[in-house]
Amino acid sequence: MAYNLFEEKLKRQGCKKVRIGILQENKIAKKFWTSLGFKFC
């Protein structure tokens, strides 16, 4: 998946956190990102 490659690149560059934003009503996006291990506040 393209995101996995991007995440690996960020890790190699020393990035320890990634912050994303989605619209609250976008339940499909929330489910997708949660499945990748993201947590929402």
Secondary structure, DSSP 8 states (H G I E B T S, - for coil): -HHHHHHHHHHHTT---------TT-HHHHHHHHHTT----
